[in-house]
Amino acid sequence: MHNGVRLLVLAVALTPSVVLAQRDTTARRDSAATDTTRPFVRGGVYDKPFQTRLLGRTAIGGYAEVHARYQRVDGASAESGFDAKRFNLFTSTRVSDIVTMASELEVEEGGREITLEYAAIDIRVHPAFAIRGGMLLSPLGRFNLSHDSPLNEFTDRPLVSTEVLGVALSEPGIGAFGRFPAGRRGRVTYELYATNGFHDGLITGSEAGTRIPLGTGNTEDNNGSPAIVGRLAWSPGYQHEFGISTHRGAWNRFVADGVQVDERRDVQLNVLDAETAVAGVELRGEVAMARVDVSPELRGIFAERQRGFYAEATRTFGRGWVRTVPTSAFLLKARVDQVDFDTQRVGDSIAQFTVGVNFRPTTDSVIKLDYVRGRSRDRFNNPSDHAFLLASIATYF
């Protein structure tokens, strides 16, 4: 197994992919006036630090993170211990002036799970229009496009992202993306793709009811009917962006050998996302709503409507307080999470609040400490309280 992991990691490290030339931190924060150095998505596939040239046109980089967890549920000790959570490799290649390719391989849980998270070819016809195809990160909310652990300030990803949207959501597909200027410093960006969509695991994968993330991984389209996913975002400046996105497609197999065997049943997810900065405080959040067509005999057992949101605030302070690390800084943070797995009944939900402090020796490495307190309710509205103490270290390399 270990030999297999090494071979896969080496293979992706030598695979061509995309990113424009390596940028330092200052370049990534240039104004949007010319929009030539500003990444398409901050922290996204075109905004990876520490990409080092390898074998001519190919660059390689990545990130790693480790977790320490102590969890209590209803006053009793639950999960605790250490976890080599993720080891990700990025590669990038500029094939020509207009063709680029990028990839990301994710190794999770100490090598127990290996995922090709991203591997796409871009053909840039014009800043307003480029063609992209391959294994895509679906533009369903901003967090799915920018979820690297060293970049994000919390140890765990938002509940709405993991429990409703299935982040990181990767799908085979093809489509287009581009950007347009909007005022002196602003811009509008779009992404629109046809993908394989979700499969029936979102209904059959869990005894707890509808769980949309269990319908991901549809590498071979189960119904031959592509889903459509897209995001439209307006950014008046570098630290401000507001987006709306949607994902719609059939999840069931409704035609077999040219014969209709079931009614077409769709799943649709809609997301609003925003990030801004006010008086030195950075604010981010997403709101998601999901609708699943469920057959009449399963209604009441499996949810047809789900929703969730997260909102977080962070404030950096103490730059250079550690004299031996003059580039260091501290950060205070708070986040509220809520998901409702069935909006048509009371219960079947999770709500929690997280506070913590981070230490960044550099902008690309971070030590995180989080305290989480929350309550979940089962389908019969029985409450269960939880408290987590989390610590993690993450860095780009």
Stockholm file with secondary structure:
# STOCKHOLM 1.0

chainA/1-397         MHNGVRLLVLAVALTPSVVLAQRDTTARRDSAATDTTRPFVRGGVYDKPFQTRLLGRTAIGGYAEVHARYQRVDGASAESGFDAKRFNLFTSTRVSDIVTMASELEVEEGGREITLEYAAIDIRVHPAFAIRGGMLLSPLGRFNLSHDSPLNEFTDRPLVSTEVLGVALSEPGIGAFGRFPAGRRGRVTYELYATNGFHDGLITGSEAGTRIPLGTGNTEDNNGSPAIVGRLAWSPGYQHEFGISTHRGAWNRFVADGVQVDERRDVQLNVLDAETAVAGVELRGEVAMARVDVSPELRGIFAERQRGFYAEATRTFGRGWVRTVPTSAFLLKARVDQVDFDTQRVGDSIAQFTVGVNFRPTTDSVIKLDYVRGRSRDRFNNPSDHAFLLASIATYF
#=GR chainA/1-397 SS CHHHHHHHHHHHHTSCCCCCSCCCHHHHTCCSSSCSSSCSSTTSTTCCSCCEEETTTEEEEEEEEEEEEEEEETTEEEEEEEEEEEEEEEEEEECSSSEEEEEEEEEEGGGTEEEEEEEEEEEEEETTEEEEEEEEECCSSSTTTSCCTTTSSSSSCCHIIIIIICSSCEEEEEEEEEEEEETTTEEEEEEEEEECCCCTHHHHSCTTSCCGGGGCCCSSCSSSCCEEEEEEEEEEETTEEEEEEEEEEECSCCEETTEECSCCCEEEEEEEEEEEEETTEEEEEEEEEEEECCCGGGBTTBCSEEEEEEEEEEEEECTTCSTTCTTCEEEEEEEEEEEESCTTSSCCEEEEEEEEEEEEEETTEEEEEEEEEEEEECTTCCEEEEEEEEEEEEEEC
#=GC SS_cons         CHHHHHHHHHHHHTSCCCCCSCCCHHHHTCCSSSCSSSCSSTTSTTCCSCCEEETTTEEEEEEEEEEEEEEEETTEEEEEEEEEEEEEEEEEEECSSSEEEEEEEEEEGGGTEEEEEEEEEEEEEETTEEEEEEEEECCSSSTTTSCCTTTSSSSSCCHIIIIIICSSCEEEEEEEEEEEEETTTEEEEEEEEEECCCCTHHHHSCTTSCCGGGGCCCSSCSSSCCEEEEEEEEEEETTEEEEEEEEEEECSCCEETTEECSCCCEEEEEEEEEEEEETTEEEEEEEEEEEECCCGGGBTTBCSEEEEEEEEEEEEECTTCSTTCTTCEEEEEEEEEEEESCTTSSCCEEEEEEEEEEEEEETTEEEEEEEEEEEEECTTCCEEEEEEEEEEEEEEC
//
